[in-house]
């Protein structure tokens, strides 16, 4: 994912908005989650071809979010 996606909305497969892309580092991106702590996800959880305009769709539903969070040092 390139820096051009900074600010894009992040959605799950079940249509839930997680937040916005806040930062991109190598093969990870930080989600700016509204009213919750920010967190990191791997680029591998982005569906092929599902980065469109200002929207990124990840490969999981919201109920599985915690399984995909990555511990990265800020």
mmCIF file of the N, C-alpha and C atoms, coordinates in Angstrom:
data_MODEL
# 
_entry.id   MODEL 
# 
loop_
_atom_site.group_PDB 
_atom_site.id 
_atom_site.type_symbol 
_atom_site.label_atom_id 
_atom_site.label_alt_id 
_atom_site.label_comp_id 
_atom_site.label_asym_id 
_atom_site.label_entity_id 
_atom_site.label_seq_id 
_atom_site.pdbx_PDB_ins_code 
_atom_site.Cartn_x 
_atom_site.Cartn_y 
_atom_site.Cartn_z 
_atom_site.occupancy 
_atom_site.B_iso_or_equiv 
_atom_site.pdbx_formal_charge 
_atom_site.auth_seq_id 
_atom_site.auth_comp_id 
_atom_site.auth_asym_id 
_atom_site.auth_atom_id 
_atom_site.pdbx_PDB_model_num 
ATOM 1   N N  . UNK A 1 1  ? 0.858   -1.172  0.000  1.00 0.00 ? 1  UNK A N  1 
ATOM 2   C CA . UNK A 1 1  ? 0.000   0.000   0.000  1.00 0.00 ? 1  UNK A CA 1 
ATOM 3   C C  . UNK A 1 1  ? 0.902   1.232   0.000  1.00 0.00 ? 1  UNK A C  1 
ATOM 4   N N  . UNK A 1 2  ? 0.566   2.190   -0.817 1.00 0.00 ? 2  UNK A N  1 
ATOM 5   C CA . UNK A 1 2  ? 1.389   3.388   -0.915 1.00 0.00 ? 2  UNK A CA 1 
ATOM 6   C C  . UNK A 1 2  ? 0.829   4.518   -0.051 1.00 0.00 ? 2  UNK A C  1 
ATOM 7   N N  . UNK A 1 3  ? 1.653   5.552   0.138  1.00 0.00 ? 3  UNK A N  1 
ATOM 8   C CA . UNK A 1 3  ? 1.238   6.704   0.945  1.00 0.00 ? 3  UNK A CA 1 
ATOM 9   C C  . UNK A 1 3  ? 0.004   7.400   0.396  1.00 0.00 ? 3  UNK A C  1 
ATOM 10  N N  . UNK A 1 4  ? -0.322  7.167   -0.867 1.00 0.00 ? 4  UNK A N  1 
ATOM 11  C CA . UNK A 1 4  ? -1.497  7.818   -1.449 1.00 0.00 ? 4  UNK A CA 1 
ATOM 12  C C  . UNK A 1 4  ? -2.796  7.350   -0.786 1.00 0.00 ? 4  UNK A C  1 
ATOM 13  N N  . UNK A 1 5  ? -2.750  6.252   -0.045 1.00 0.00 ? 5  UNK A N  1 
ATOM 14  C CA . UNK A 1 5  ? -3.946  5.751   0.642  1.00 0.00 ? 5  UNK A CA 1 
ATOM 15  C C  . UNK A 1 5  ? -4.101  6.303   2.049  1.00 0.00 ? 5  UNK A C  1 
ATOM 16  N N  . UNK A 1 6  ? -3.189  7.148   2.465  1.00 0.00 ? 6  UNK A N  1 
ATOM 17  C CA . UNK A 1 6  ? -3.318  7.780   3.777  1.00 0.00 ? 6  UNK A CA 1 
ATOM 18  C C  . UNK A 1 6  ? -4.611  8.576   3.799  1.00 0.00 ? 6  UNK A C  1 
ATOM 19  N N  . UNK A 1 7  ? -5.423  8.361   4.811  1.00 0.00 ? 7  UNK A N  1 
ATOM 20  C CA . UNK A 1 7  ? -6.722  9.036   4.921  1.00 0.00 ? 7  UNK A CA 1 
ATOM 21  C C  . UNK A 1 7  ? -7.887  8.224   4.382  1.00 0.00 ? 7  UNK A C  1 
ATOM 22  N N  . UNK A 1 8  ? -7.596  7.111   3.673  1.00 0.00 ? 8  UNK A N  1 
ATOM 23  C CA . UNK A 1 8  ? -8.666  6.276   3.109  1.00 0.00 ? 8  UNK A CA 1 
ATOM 24  C C  . UNK A 1 8  ? -9.463  5.603   4.224  1.00 0.00 ? 8  UNK A C  1 
ATOM 25  N N  . UNK A 1 9  ? -10.750 5.394   3.995  1.00 0.00 ? 9  UNK A N  1 
ATOM 26  C CA . UNK A 1 9  ? -11.595 4.680   4.946  1.00 0.00 ? 9  UNK A CA 1 
ATOM 27  C C  . UNK A 1 9  ? -11.280 3.192   4.882  1.00 0.00 ? 9  UNK A C  1 
ATOM 28  N N  . UNK A 1 10 ? -11.285 2.533   6.046  1.00 0.00 ? 10 UNK A N  1 
ATOM 29  C CA . UNK A 1 10 ? -11.006 1.097   6.127  1.00 0.00 ? 10 UNK A CA 1 
ATOM 30  C C  . UNK A 1 10 ? -12.289 0.379   6.535  1.00 0.00 ? 10 UNK A C  1 
ATOM 31  N N  . UNK A 1 11 ? -12.707 -0.606  5.713  1.00 0.00 ? 11 UNK A N  1 
ATOM 32  C CA . UNK A 1 11 ? -13.933 -1.370  5.956  1.00 0.00 ? 11 UNK A CA 1 
ATOM 33  C C  . UNK A 1 11 ? -13.633 -2.865  6.049  1.00 0.00 ? 11 UNK A C  1 
ATOM 34  N N  . UNK A 1 12 ? -14.511 -3.582  6.757  1.00 0.00 ? 12 UNK A N  1 
ATOM 35  C CA . UNK A 1 12 ? -14.427 -5.030  6.854  1.00 0.00 ? 12 UNK A CA 1 
ATOM 36  C C  . UNK A 1 12 ? -15.320 -5.663  5.783  1.00 0.00 ? 12 UNK A C  1 
ATOM 37  N N  . UNK A 1 13 ? -15.229 -6.984  5.638  1.00 0.00 ? 13 UNK A N  1 
ATOM 38  C CA . UNK A 1 13 ? -16.049 -7.678  4.635  1.00 0.00 ? 13 UNK A CA 1 
ATOM 39  C C  . UNK A 1 13 ? -17.537 -7.584  4.941  1.00 0.00 ? 13 UNK A C  1 
ATOM 40  N N  . UNK A 1 14 ? -17.891 -7.372  6.216  1.00 0.00 ? 14 UNK A N  1 
ATOM 41  C CA . UNK A 1 14 ? -19.306 -7.233  6.555  1.00 0.00 ? 14 UNK A CA 1 
ATOM 42  C C  . UNK A 1 14 ? -19.769 -5.772  6.556  1.00 0.00 ? 14 UNK A C  1 
ATOM 43  N N  . UNK A 1 15 ? -18.948 -4.883  5.941  1.00 0.00 ? 15 UNK A N  1 
ATOM 44  C CA . UNK A 1 15 ? -19.357 -3.497  5.728  1.00 0.00 ? 15 UNK A CA 1 
ATOM 45  C C  . UNK A 1 15 ? -19.174 -2.560  6.892  1.00 0.00 ? 15 UNK A C  1 
ATOM 46  N N  . UNK A 1 16 ? -18.482 -2.998  7.938  1.00 0.00 ? 16 UNK A N  1 
ATOM 47  C CA . UNK A 1 16 ? -18.262 -2.136  9.099  1.00 0.00 ? 16 UNK A CA 1 
ATOM 48  C C  . UNK A 1 16 ? -17.038 -1.255  8.875  1.00 0.00 ? 16 UNK A C  1 
ATOM 49  N N  . UNK A 1 17 ? -17.178 0.036   9.146  1.00 0.00 ? 17 UNK A N  1 
ATOM 50  C CA . UNK A 1 17 ? -16.041 0.939   9.010  1.00 0.00 ? 17 UNK A CA 1 
ATOM 51  C C  . UNK A 1 17 ? -15.178 0.858   10.262 1.00 0.00 ? 17 UNK A C  1 
ATOM 52  N N  . UNK A 1 18 ? -13.879 0.622   10.067 1.00 0.00 ? 18 UNK A N  1 
ATOM 53  C CA . UNK A 1 18 ? -12.946 0.521   11.184 1.00 0.00 ? 18 UNK A CA 1 
ATOM 54  C C  . UNK A 1 18 ? -12.314 1.860   11.523 1.00 0.00 ? 18 UNK A C  1 
ATOM 55  N N  . UNK A 1 19 ? -12.159 2.705   10.530 1.00 0.00 ? 19 UNK A N  1 
ATOM 56  C CA . UNK A 1 19 ? -11.496 3.995   10.724 1.00 0.00 ? 19 UNK A CA 1 
ATOM 57  C C  . UNK A 1 19 ? -10.853 4.436   9.425  1.00 0.00 ? 19 UNK A C  1 
ATOM 58  N N  . UNK A 1 20 ? -9.742  5.170   9.550  1.00 0.00 ? 20 UNK A N  1 
ATOM 59  C CA . UNK A 1 20 ? -9.019  5.688   8.390  1.00 0.00 ? 20 UNK A CA 1 
ATOM 60  C C  . UNK A 1 20 ? -7.555  5.262   8.452  1.00 0.00 ? 20 UNK A C  1 
ATOM 61  N N  . UNK A 1 21 ? -6.926  5.147   7.289  1.00 0.00 ? 21 UNK A N  1 
ATOM 62  C CA . UNK A 1 21 ? -5.492  4.857   7.240  1.00 0.00 ? 21 UNK A CA 1 
ATOM 63  C C  . UNK A 1 21 ? -4.761  6.098   7.743  1.00 0.00 ? 21 UNK A C  1 
ATOM 64  N N  . UNK A 1 22 ? -4.034  5.929   8.846  1.00 0.00 ? 22 UNK A N  1 
ATOM 65  C CA . UNK A 1 22 ? -3.343  7.045   9.470  1.00 0.00 ? 22 UNK A CA 1 
ATOM 66  C C  . UNK A 1 22 ? -1.877  7.104   9.062  1.00 0.00 ? 22 UNK A C  1 
ATOM 67  N N  . UNK A 1 23 ? -1.255  5.931   8.983  1.00 0.00 ? 23 UNK A N  1 
ATOM 68  C CA . UNK A 1 23 ? 0.185   5.855   8.704  1.00 0.00 ? 23 UNK A CA 1 
ATOM 69  C C  . UNK A 1 23 ? 0.471   4.562   7.953  1.00 0.00 ? 23 UNK A C  1 
ATOM 70  N N  . UNK A 1 24 ? 1.503   4.589   7.118  1.00 0.00 ? 24 UNK A N  1 
ATOM 71  C CA . UNK A 1 24 ? 1.902   3.397   6.369  1.00 0.00 ? 24 UNK A CA 1 
ATOM 72  C C  . UNK A 1 24 ? 3.389   3.187   6.606  1.00 0.00 ? 24 UNK A C  1 
ATOM 73  N N  . UNK A 1 25 ? 3.738   1.964   7.013  1.00 0.00 ? 25 UNK A N  1 
ATOM 74  C CA . UNK A 1 25 ? 5.131   1.608   7.277  1.00 0.00 ? 25 UNK A CA 1 
ATOM 75  C C  . UNK A 1 25 ? 5.433   0.261   6.654  1.00 0.00 ? 25 UNK A C  1 
ATOM 76  N N  . UNK A 1 26 ? 6.279   0.247   5.650  1.00 0.00 ? 26 UNK A N  1 
ATOM 77  C CA . UNK A 1 26 ? 6.659   -0.987  4.950  1.00 0.00 ? 26 UNK A CA 1 
ATOM 78  C C  . UNK A 1 26 ? 5.418   -1.773  4.545  1.00 0.00 ? 26 UNK A C  1 
ATOM 79  N N  . UNK A 1 27 ? 5.168   -2.922  5.164  1.00 0.00 ? 27 UNK A N  1 
ATOM 80  C CA . UNK A 1 27 ? 4.028   -3.762  4.779  1.00 0.00 ? 27 UNK A CA 1 
ATOM 81  C C  . UNK A 1 27 ? 2.917   -3.757  5.828  1.00 0.00 ? 27 UNK A C  1 
ATOM 82  N N  . UNK A 1 28 ? 2.784   -2.635  6.559  1.00 0.00 ? 28 UNK A N  1 
ATOM 83  C CA . UNK A 1 28 ? 1.737   -2.474  7.576  1.00 0.00 ? 28 UNK A CA 1 
ATOM 84  C C  . UNK A 1 28 ? 1.114   -1.085  7.462  1.00 0.00 ? 28 UNK A C  1 
ATOM 85  N N  . UNK A 1 29 ? -0.100  -0.957  7.969  1.00 0.00 ? 29 UNK A N  1 
ATOM 86  C CA . UNK A 1 29 ? -0.730  0.355   8.024  1.00 0.00 ? 29 UNK A CA 1 
ATOM 87  C C  . UNK A 1 29 ? -1.460  0.512   9.354  1.00 0.00 ? 29 UNK A C  1 
ATOM 88  N N  . UNK A 1 30 ? -1.458  1.749   9.847  1.00 0.00 ? 30 UNK A N  1 
ATOM 89  C CA . UNK A 1 30 ? -2.103  2.069   11.122 1.00 0.00 ? 30 UNK A CA 1 
ATOM 90  C C  . UNK A 1 30 ? -3.505  2.586   10.849 1.00 0.00 ? 30 UNK A C  1 
ATOM 91  N N  . UNK A 1 31 ? -4.463  2.062   11.609 1.00 0.00 ? 31 UNK A N  1 
ATOM 92  C CA . UNK A 1 31 ? -5.858  2.496   11.500 1.00 0.00 ? 31 UNK A CA 1 
ATOM 93  C C  . UNK A 1 31 ? -6.144  3.503   12.608 1.00 0.00 ? 31 UNK A C  1 
ATOM 94  N N  . UNK A 1 32 ? -6.611  4.670   12.211 1.00 0.00 ? 32 UNK A N  1 
ATOM 95  C CA . UNK A 1 32 ? -7.073  5.692   13.141 1.00 0.00 ? 32 UNK A CA 1 
ATOM 96  C C  . UNK A 1 32 ? -8.528  5.371   13.441 1.00 0.00 ? 32 UNK A C  1 
ATOM 97  N N  . UNK A 1 33 ? -8.738  4.677   14.566 1.00 0.00 ? 33 UNK A N  1 
ATOM 98  C CA . UNK A 1 33 ? -10.075 4.207   14.935 1.00 0.00 ? 33 UNK A CA 1 
ATOM 99  C C  . UNK A 1 33 ? -10.787 5.279   15.761 1.00 0.00 ? 33 UNK A C  1 
ATOM 100 N N  . UNK A 1 34 ? -12.006 5.667   15.363 1.00 0.00 ? 34 UNK A N  1 
ATOM 101 C CA . UNK A 1 34 ? -12.721 6.701   16.110 1.00 0.00 ? 34 UNK A CA 1 
ATOM 102 C C  . UNK A 1 34 ? -13.081 6.228   17.525 1.00 0.00 ? 34 UNK A C  1 
ATOM 103 N N  . UNK A 1 35 ? -12.742 7.051   18.493 1.00 0.00 ? 35 UNK A N  1 
ATOM 104 C CA . UNK A 1 35 ? -13.080 6.814   19.904 1.00 0.00 ? 35 UNK A CA 1 
ATOM 105 C C  . UNK A 1 35 ? -12.443 5.548   20.489 1.00 0.00 ? 35 UNK A C  1 
ATOM 106 N N  . UNK A 1 36 ? -11.385 5.020   19.834 1.00 0.00 ? 36 UNK A N  1 
ATOM 107 C CA . UNK A 1 36 ? -10.671 3.832   20.304 1.00 0.00 ? 36 UNK A CA 1 
ATOM 108 C C  . UNK A 1 36 ? -9.190  4.033   20.034 1.00 0.00 ? 36 UNK A C  1 
ATOM 109 N N  . UNK A 1 37 ? -8.329  3.239   20.686 1.00 0.00 ? 37 UNK A N  1 
ATOM 110 C CA . UNK A 1 37 ? -6.894  3.348   20.383 1.00 0.00 ? 37 UNK A CA 1 
ATOM 111 C C  . UNK A 1 37 ? -6.599  2.934   18.935 1.00 0.00 ? 37 UNK A C  1 
ATOM 112 N N  . UNK A 1 38 ? -5.633  3.619   18.319 1.00 0.00 ? 38 UNK A N  1 
ATOM 113 C CA . UNK A 1 38 ? -5.196  3.258   16.972 1.00 0.00 ? 38 UNK A CA 1 
ATOM 114 C C  . UNK A 1 38 ? -4.506  1.901   17.021 1.00 0.00 ? 38 UNK A C  1 
ATOM 115 N N  . UNK A 1 39 ? -4.444  1.210   15.886 1.00 0.00 ? 39 UNK A N  1 
ATOM 116 C CA . UNK A 1 39 ? -3.798  -0.100  15.828 1.00 0.00 ? 39 UNK A CA 1 
ATOM 117 C C  . UNK A 1 39 ? -3.255  -0.347  14.431 1.00 0.00 ? 39 UNK A C  1 
ATOM 118 N N  . UNK A 1 40 ? -2.362  -1.336  14.338 1.00 0.00 ? 40 UNK A N  1 
ATOM 119 C CA . UNK A 1 40 ? -1.709  -1.690  13.080 1.00 0.00 ? 40 UNK A CA 1 
ATOM 120 C C  . UNK A 1 40 ? -2.304  -2.952  12.483 1.00 0.00 ? 40 UNK A C  1 
ATOM 121 N N  . UNK A 1 41 ? -2.370  -3.005  11.149 1.00 0.00 ? 41 UNK A N  1 
ATOM 122 C CA . UNK A 1 41 ? -2.771  -4.192  10.398 1.00 0.00 ? 41 UNK A CA 1 
ATOM 123 C C  . UNK A 1 41 ? -1.728  -4.440  9.314  1.00 0.00 ? 41 UNK A C  1 
ATOM 124 N N  . UNK A 1 42 ? -1.591  -5.679  8.908  1.00 0.00 ? 42 UNK A N  1 
ATOM 125 C CA . UNK A 1 42 ? -0.679  -6.035  7.821  1.00 0.00 ? 42 UNK A CA 1 
ATOM 126 C C  . UNK A 1 42 ? -1.350  -5.785  6.474  1.00 0.00 ? 42 UNK A C  1 
ATOM 127 N N  . UNK A 1 43 ? -0.559  -5.398  5.488  1.00 0.00 ? 43 UNK A N  1 
ATOM 128 C CA . UNK A 1 43 ? -1.090  -5.223  4.132  1.00 0.00 ? 43 UNK A CA 1 
ATOM 129 C C  . UNK A 1 43 ? -1.664  -6.523  3.583  1.00 0.00 ? 43 UNK A C  1 
ATOM 130 N N  . UNK A 1 44 ? -1.241  -7.670  4.116  1.00 0.00 ? 44 UNK A N  1 
ATOM 131 C CA . UNK A 1 44 ? -1.741  -8.955  3.615  1.00 0.00 ? 44 UNK A CA 1 
ATOM 132 C C  . UNK A 1 44 ? -3.223  -9.151  3.904  1.00 0.00 ? 44 UNK A C  1 
ATOM 133 N N  . UNK A 1 45 ? -3.800  -8.375  4.801  1.00 0.00 ? 45 UNK A N  1 
ATOM 134 C CA . UNK A 1 45 ? -5.229  -8.534  5.087  1.00 0.00 ? 45 UNK A CA 1 
ATOM 135 C C  . UNK A 1 45 ? -6.107  -7.660  4.192  1.00 0.00 ? 45 UNK A C  1 
ATOM 136 N N  . UNK A 1 46 ? -5.492  -6.988  3.220  1.00 0.00 ? 46 UNK A N  1 
ATOM 137 C CA . UNK A 1 46 ? -6.262  -6.187  2.260  1.00 0.00 ? 46 UNK A CA 1 
ATOM 138 C C  . UNK A 1 46 ? -6.624  -7.078  1.077  1.00 0.00 ? 46 UNK A C  1 
ATOM 139 N N  . UNK A 1 47 ? -7.870  -7.111  0.741  1.00 0.00 ? 47 UNK A N  1 
ATOM 140 C CA . UNK A 1 47 ? -8.340  -7.946  -0.373 1.00 0.00 ? 47 UNK A CA 1 
ATOM 141 C C  . UNK A 1 47 ? -7.749  -7.477  -1.689 1.00 0.00 ? 47 UNK A C  1 
ATOM 142 N N  . UNK A 1 48 ? -7.326  -8.423  -2.518 1.00 0.00 ? 48 UNK A N  1 
ATOM 143 C CA . UNK A 1 48 ? -6.810  -8.085  -3.844 1.00 0.00 ? 48 UNK A CA 1 
ATOM 144 C C  . UNK A 1 48 ? -7.849  -7.318  -4.640 1.00 0.00 ? 48 UNK A C  1 
ATOM 145 N N  . UNK A 1 49 ? -7.451  -6.189  -5.154 1.00 0.00 ? 49 UNK A N  1 
ATOM 146 C CA . UNK A 1 49 ? -8.361  -5.388  -5.963 1.00 0.00 ? 49 UNK A CA 1 
ATOM 147 C C  . UNK A 1 49 ? -9.387  -4.612  -5.167 1.00 0.00 ? 49 UNK A C  1 
ATOM 148 N N  . UNK A 1 50 ? -9.289  -4.640  -3.837 1.00 0.00 ? 50 UNK A N  1 
ATOM 149 C CA . UNK A 1 50 ? -10.287 -3.950  -3.027 1.00 0.00 ? 50 UNK A CA 1 
ATOM 150 C C  . UNK A 1 50 ? -9.756  -2.648  -2.436 1.00 0.00 ? 50 UNK A C  1 
ATOM 151 N N  . UNK A 1 51 ? -8.740  -2.102  -3.054 1.00 0.00 ? 51 UNK A N  1 
ATOM 152 C CA . UNK A 1 51 ? -8.307  -0.756  -2.705 1.00 0.00 ? 51 UNK A CA 1 
ATOM 153 C C  . UNK A 1 51 ? -8.817  0.118   -3.837 1.00 0.00 ? 51 UNK A C  1 
ATOM 154 N N  . UNK A 1 52 ? -9.867  0.862   -3.559 1.00 0.00 ? 52 UNK A N  1 
ATOM 155 C CA . UNK A 1 52 ? -10.473 1.687   -4.595 1.00 0.00 ? 52 UNK A CA 1 
ATOM 156 C C  . UNK A 1 52 ? -10.679 3.101   -4.076 1.00 0.00 ? 52 UNK A C  1 
ATOM 157 N N  . UNK A 1 53 ? -10.147 4.053   -4.787 1.00 0.00 ? 53 UNK A N  1 
ATOM 158 C CA . UNK A 1 53 ? -10.327 5.451   -4.401 1.00 0.00 ? 53 UNK A CA 1 
ATOM 159 C C  . UNK A 1 53 ? -9.930  5.694   -2.969 1.00 0.00 ? 53 UNK A C  1 
ATOM 160 N N  . UNK A 1 54 ? -10.886 6.090   -2.166 1.00 0.00 ? 54 UNK A N  1 
ATOM 161 C CA . UNK A 1 54 ? -10.646 6.401   -0.758 1.00 0.00 ? 54 UNK A CA 1 
ATOM 162 C C  . UNK A 1 54 ? -11.160 5.302   0.157  1.00 0.00 ? 54 UNK A C  1 
ATOM 163 N N  . UNK A 1 55 ? -11.162 4.050   -0.320 1.00 0.00 ? 55 UNK A N  1 
ATOM 164 C CA . UNK A 1 55 ? -11.702 2.942   0.468  1.00 0.00 ? 55 UNK A CA 1 
ATOM 165 C C  . UNK A 1 55 ? -10.789 1.718   0.375  1.00 0.00 ? 55 UNK A C  1 
ATOM 166 N N  . UNK A 1 56 ? -10.488 1.141   1.547  1.00 0.00 ? 56 UNK A N  1 
ATOM 167 C CA . UNK A 1 56 ? -9.702  -0.086  1.653  1.00 0.00 ? 56 UNK A CA 1 
ATOM 168 C C  . UNK A 1 56 ? -10.590 -1.114  2.347  1.00 0.00 ? 56 UNK A C  1 
ATOM 169 N N  . UNK A 1 57 ? -10.741 -2.306  1.760  1.00 0.00 ? 57 UNK A N  1 
ATOM 170 C CA . UNK A 1 57 ? -11.532 -3.363  2.383  1.00 0.00 ? 57 UNK A CA 1 
ATOM 171 C C  . UNK A 1 57 ? -10.600 -4.499  2.784  1.00 0.00 ? 57 UNK A C  1 
ATOM 172 N N  . UNK A 1 58 ? -10.649 -4.875  4.070  1.00 0.00 ? 58 UNK A N  1 
ATOM 173 C CA . UNK A 1 58 ? -9.824  -5.963  4.585  1.00 0.00 ? 58 UNK A CA 1 
ATOM 174 C C  . UNK A 1 58 ? -10.544 -7.300  4.424  1.00 0.00 ? 58 UNK A C  1 
ATOM 175 N N  . UNK A 1 59 ? -9.824  -8.402  4.605  1.00 0.00 ? 59 UNK A N  1 
ATOM 176 C CA . UNK A 1 59 ? -10.348 -9.741  4.298  1.00 0.00 ? 59 UNK A CA 1 
ATOM 177 C C  . UNK A 1 59 ? -11.140 -10.396 5.426  1.00 0.00 ? 59 UNK A C  1 
ATOM 178 N N  . UNK A 1 60 ? -11.422 -9.683  6.487  1.00 0.00 ? 60 UNK A N  1 
ATOM 179 C CA . UNK A 1 60 ? -12.099 -10.288 7.633  1.00 0.00 ? 60 UNK A CA 1 
ATOM 180 C C  . UNK A 1 60 ? -13.306 -9.449  8.044  1.00 0.00 ? 60 UNK A C  1 
ATOM 181 N N  . UNK A 1 61 ? -14.176 -10.065 8.865  1.00 0.00 ? 61 UNK A N  1 
ATOM 182 C CA . UNK A 1 61 ? -15.311 -9.301  9.393  1.00 0.00 ? 61 UNK A CA 1 
ATOM 183 C C  . UNK A 1 61 ? -14.908 -8.675  10.722 1.00 0.00 ? 61 UNK A C  1 
ATOM 184 N N  . UNK A 1 62 ? -15.705 -7.739  11.186 1.00 0.00 ? 62 UNK A N  1 
ATOM 185 C CA . UNK A 1 62 ? -15.349 -6.963  12.381 1.00 0.00 ? 62 UNK A CA 1 
ATOM 186 C C  . UNK A 1 62 ? -15.158 -7.841  13.614 1.00 0.00 ? 62 UNK A C  1 
ATOM 187 N N  . UNK A 1 63 ? -15.892 -8.939  13.712 1.00 0.00 ? 63 UNK A N  1 
ATOM 188 C CA . UNK A 1 63 ? -15.778 -9.825  14.862 1.00 0.00 ? 63 UNK A CA 1 
ATOM 189 C C  . UNK A 1 63 ? -14.417 -10.487 14.990 1.00 0.00 ? 63 UNK A C  1 
ATOM 190 N N  . UNK A 1 64 ? -13.642 -10.510 13.912 1.00 0.00 ? 64 UNK A N  1 
ATOM 191 C CA . UNK A 1 64 ? -12.310 -11.137 13.926 1.00 0.00 ? 64 UNK A CA 1 
ATOM 192 C C  . UNK A 1 64 ? -11.173 -10.119 13.957 1.00 0.00 ? 64 UNK A C  1 
ATOM 193 N N  . UNK A 1 65 ? -11.482 -8.855  14.144 1.00 0.00 ? 65 UNK A N  1 
ATOM 194 C CA . UNK A 1 65 ? -10.482 -7.793  14.110 1.00 0.00 ? 65 UNK A CA 1 
ATOM 195 C C  . UNK A 1 65 ? -9.292  -8.067  15.026 1.00 0.00 ? 65 UNK A C  1 
ATOM 196 N N  . UNK A 1 66 ? -9.531  -8.453  16.255 1.00 0.00 ? 66 UNK A N  1 
ATOM 197 C CA . UNK A 1 66 ? -8.437  -8.634  17.213 1.00 0.00 ? 66 UNK A CA 1 
ATOM 198 C C  . UNK A 1 66 ? -7.411  -9.672  16.744 1.00 0.00 ? 66 UNK A C  1 
ATOM 199 N N  . UNK A 1 67 ? -7.819  -10.627 15.957 1.00 0.00 ? 67 UNK A N  1 
ATOM 200 C CA . UNK A 1 67 ? -6.916  -11.660 15.438 1.00 0.00 ? 67 UNK A CA 1 
ATOM 201 C C  . UNK A 1 67 ? -5.946  -11.094 14.406 1.00 0.00 ? 67 UNK A C  1 
ATOM 202 N N  . UNK A 1 68 ? -6.259  -9.961  13.821 1.00 0.00 ? 68 UNK A N  1 
ATOM 203 C CA . UNK A 1 68 ? -5.444  -9.388  12.749 1.00 0.00 ? 68 UNK A CA 1 
ATOM 204 C C  . UNK A 1 68 ? -4.585  -8.196  13.185 1.00 0.00 ? 68 UNK A C  1 
ATOM 205 N N  . UNK A 1 69 ? -4.800  -7.712  14.407 1.00 0.00 ? 69 UNK A N  1 
ATOM 206 C CA . UNK A 1 69 ? -3.993  -6.597  14.892 1.00 0.00 ? 69 UNK A CA 1 
ATOM 207 C C  . UNK A 1 69 ? -2.554  -7.045  15.071 1.00 0.00 ? 69 UNK A C  1 
ATOM 208 N N  . UNK A 1 70 ? -1.633  -6.145  14.710 1.00 0.00 ? 70 UNK A N  1 
ATOM 209 C CA . UNK A 1 70 ? -0.204  -6.428  14.765 1.00 0.00 ? 70 UNK A CA 1 
ATOM 210 C C  . UNK A 1 70 ? 0.451   -5.497  15.794 1.00 0.00 ? 70 UNK A C  1 
ATOM 211 N N  . UNK A 1 71 ? 1.325   -6.050  16.621 1.00 0.00 ? 71 UNK A N  1 
ATOM 212 C CA . UNK A 1 71 ? 2.044   -5.253  17.614 1.00 0.00 ? 71 UNK A CA 1 
ATOM 213 C C  . UNK A 1 71 ? 3.267   -4.610  16.951 1.00 0.00 ? 71 UNK A C  1 
ATOM 214 N N  . UNK A 1 72 ? 3.194   -3.306  16.762 1.00 0.00 ? 72 UNK A N  1 
ATOM 215 C CA . UNK A 1 72 ? 4.318   -2.566  16.159 1.00 0.00 ? 72 UNK A CA 1 
ATOM 216 C C  . UNK A 1 72 ? 4.692   -1.449  17.127 1.00 0.00 ? 72 UNK A C  1 
ATOM 217 N N  . UNK A 1 73 ? 5.964   -1.216  17.244 1.00 0.00 ? 73 UNK A N  1 
ATOM 218 C CA . UNK A 1 73 ? 6.459   -0.134  18.101 1.00 0.00 ? 73 UNK A CA 1 
ATOM 219 C C  . UNK A 1 73 ? 6.257   1.205   17.384 1.00 0.00 ? 73 UNK A C  1 
ATOM 220 N N  . UNK A 1 74 ? 5.653   2.160   18.070 1.00 0.00 ? 74 UNK A N  1 
ATOM 221 C CA . UNK A 1 74 ? 5.433   3.489   17.477 1.00 0.00 ? 74 UNK A CA 1 
ATOM 222 C C  . UNK A 1 74 ? 6.665   4.338   17.599 1.00 0.00 ? 74 UNK A C  1 
# 
